Amino acid sequence: MATWETVWELLGELPGTEQGLLHHNPAVRVRGKLVAYLPSNSRSRPTHAADRPDPARTGRSPTMRRFPRRASPQMPHQHQQPTEDKVIVRSWHATATAEGAAAYREHFTGSVLPELQRIDGHQGAYLLRRDHDGQVELQVLTLWDSLEAIRGFAGSSLDRAVVEPVAQAALATYDTTVTHHTVVVDTVGANARTDR
């Protein structure tokens, strides 16, 4: 059977004890679990010094033993915020005849895309076409998660366009440099975003 001293020491040792005077609540719970039940003859607070726990044995002053210790506030776990996904668009422009545009499309899908898809950090690509004044304007947009990933394709000169001889032969004109843009609004697919 639990004694007053046993329960009193338990209340002082364990945080999370439900508040309340023991003589009003014979069921003692710690962190929601029933740890002791005081019989009716043990509910009242001891009145004689001989009935109280020895401070030398418990290491506590009598004042400290009178009330349960409050649980120390628990600080929320601080999880490291994941690095926000960033998309960089690499843009390149060229022109061609209708036949040249078709040849470049074959080159792009058969040679360029497989190479891009082998590079870590490549997220996709677009080949855009605009027919205007008897010629075709082509724009290639490739998507990347970092400049470092782009270096895996373009080398150390990030702004230099990569135009293979086969592509050069199919094109009327082409840019020798590219531009890079960071996506701040994306409403397409699962990675929809609106950055401010």
N, C-alpha and C positions, 0 to 999 in steps of 0.2 A: 504494500500500500504506500502511495506517495506521501511524504511528509511535507510540512510547510517549508522546511529548510531546502529540501530537494527541489521543489518547484521554484522557490525564490531564487536559488542559484541558477536554475535553468533560464528563468526570465532575464537574469542579468547577463547571461552568456550568449544567448542567441538573439540576433536581430530579427525584426519582423514580427515580434510578439503582438498579438492583438491587445489594444489598450483597454483599461478598465480595472477596477479594484477587484481583487480576488474574492473578497467576501461577497461580492455581487455576482460573480461569475465563476462557479465551481469548475467549469470545463475550461481547461487551459489549452489554448491553441497557439501554435507557432507556425507562421506562414501557411495558415489554413489547415494545418494538420493537428488533430487532437493528440497532445503529448501526455496529458495527465488529467485526472479527475480527482478533485479534492473532496473527501467525505465531509459531511456537515460539521463534524467536530474539528476539522482542520481549516475551515474557511476564514475564520477570524484572524486578524493580524496578531502576531505575538506581542505580548505586552511586557514580558520580563526579559531582562538582558540574557538570562540563561537560555531562553528559548530561541534566541536569534543566532544566526551563523557567526562563527568566530572571524573577525576581520583579518586576523593573522593567517588564518587558513585560506580565506577566499581572496585576500589581497585587495579588498574593497572596504571603503568606509561604510558605516551603517547608513549614512545618507544616500550613498550611491546604490544601496541594495533595496531601497524602499520602492523604487519605480522601475519598470522595465526600460531597458535601453532602447532608444529610438533607432530604427534602422538608418544607417548612413545613406544619404541620397545616392541613388544609382545614376551615374552619368551615362547617357546613351552612347552606344558603341559608335565610334567615329570610323565610318567606312571611307576608304579613299574613293573620291569621286572618279568614276571612269572617265578617261579622256574622251571628249566629245568627238564623234565621227566628223570628219571633214572630207569634202569632196572637192577636188581640183579638176577643172575642165581645161584640157589642152586643145587649142583651136588652131586649125590650119586651113588655108584657102587655095583653090586652084581653079582653072578654067579648062574646058575641053570642047571638042566637037561632040556631036551626039554619039558617033562611033567611039571616040576616045573615052567618053564618059562611061560607056558600056564596058570598054576594056579595063578602065580603072576599077570599076565595080568588081569585075572578076578578080583582078589582082588584090583588091582590098579584102574580099571575102575568102580568097583562097590562100593568100600569103600573109597579109598584115594581121588579120584577126587571130589566126592560130598563134602567131608569135606573141601578140599582146596577151593572150589568154594564159600563156605560160609564165607571165611575170607576176610575182606577188605584189599586190597593191593595185592591180588593174581592176576597175569596176565595171567596165563596159565601154561601148563606143556607138557613135552615130555617124552615118554618111548621109549628108544632106545634099539635095540636088535642086537647082533652080534653072529652068529654061528661060533664056532671055536674049532677045535680039539675035537669034540664030546660033547662039552658043550656049553651053551649059556651065553654070557656076557650081562648083563642088566645095563643100565644106566638111571637114572631118573634125569631129569632137570626140576626144577620148577622155574617160573619167578615171581619176586616180585618187588614192587616199593620202598621198604625200608626195612631196618633191623628190624624196629619196627613191620612191617607186618609179617615178618618171626617169630618173637616172638609169634605171635598169633597162630602159628602152632607148633613150636618147643619148646616153653618155653624159660626160661632165658638162657639155654645153647645152643647157636645158632649152635655150631659146632657138637652137638650130633645128630646122625641119629635117626629118628623116624621109628622104624621097629616093626610093630605089631606082636604078636605071630602067627597069620595066615600067615603072610608074611615070618616069620622065618622058618616055617615048609615047605614052598614051595621052599626055597632057599638052595643051597649047601653052599655058603659062602656069606658074605655081610660085607660091611664096617660099622663100628660103628660110624664113623665121616663123616662129609660132608665138602665140600669146597664152598666158595661163590666167585662169579666173577661178575664184573661190565661190562655190555655191552657197548662197545665203537663203534662198527660198526654193523648196522642192516640194511639189504637190503630187509627184508621180510615185506610185508603188508603195512598198512597205517602209521606205526610208523618207517619207514625206517630212519636210522640215520647214520651219519659218524662223530664221535667225534674225535677231535685231542688232 
